[in-house]
Amino acid sequence: MFSKREARNNLEQVQERSRELGSELCDELKSVAGESCDYLKKNPWAGVGIGAALGLVVGVLISKK
């Protein structure tokens, strides 16, 4: 059986690791967002195509009720 102290230590370790992973994920998402923004500035029609395709998919999914 776990003691309260062991459970608390395990909880603190999990919380610390989740904070680290959350920070890493946030940094990675910022990097990807910056790169995609640069790509769309260089290729604006690609953004239009992607938006149209997503709109079509969402429209088909909504109309299948």
C-alpha positions in Angstrom: 0.0 0.0 0.0 1.0 3.6 -0.6 1.5 5.9 2.2 0.3 9.5 2.0 3.9 10.7 1.7 4.6 8.4 -1.3 1.4 9.4 -3.0 2.1 13.1 -2.5 5.6 12.6 -3.9 4.3 10.7 -6.9 1.7 13.4 -7.5 4.3 16.2 -7.3 6.5 14.3 -9.8 3.6 13.8 -12.2 2.6 17.5 -11.9 6.2 18.7 -12.6 6.5 16.4 -15.6 3.2 17.6 -17.0 4.3 21.2 -16.6 7.5 20.4 -18.5 5.7 18.6 -21.3 3.1 21.4 -21.5 5.8 24.0 -21.9 7.6 21.9 -24.5 4.3 21.4 -26.4 3.5 25.2 -26.3 7.0 26.0 -27.6 6.6 23.5 -30.4 3.2 24.8 -31.4 4.5 28.4 -31.5 7.2 27.2 -33.8 4.8 25.4 -36.1 2.4 28.3 -36.2 5.2 30.6 -37.2 6.4 28.3 -40.0 2.9 27.9 -41.3 2.3 31.6 -41.2 5.5 32.1 -43.2 4.4 29.5 -45.7 1.0 31.0 -46.2 2.6 34.5 -46.8 4.7 33.0 -49.6 1.8 30.8 -51.0 -1.5 32.6 -50.3 -3.4 30.4 -52.8 -2.5 27.3 -50.8 -4.3 28.8 -47.8 -7.3 29.5 -49.9 -7.4 25.9 -51.2 -7.0 24.5 -47.7 -9.8 26.7 -46.4 -12.1 25.7 -49.2 -11.3 22.0 -48.7 -12.0 22.3 -45.0 -15.2 24.2 -45.7 -16.3 21.5 -48.1 -15.6 18.7 -45.6 -17.4 20.5 -42.8 -20.4 21.2 -45.1 -20.7 17.6 -46.1 -20.5 16.4 -42.5 -23.1 18.9 -41.4 -25.5 18.0 -44.2 -25.3 14.2 -43.4 -27.8 14.5 -40.5 
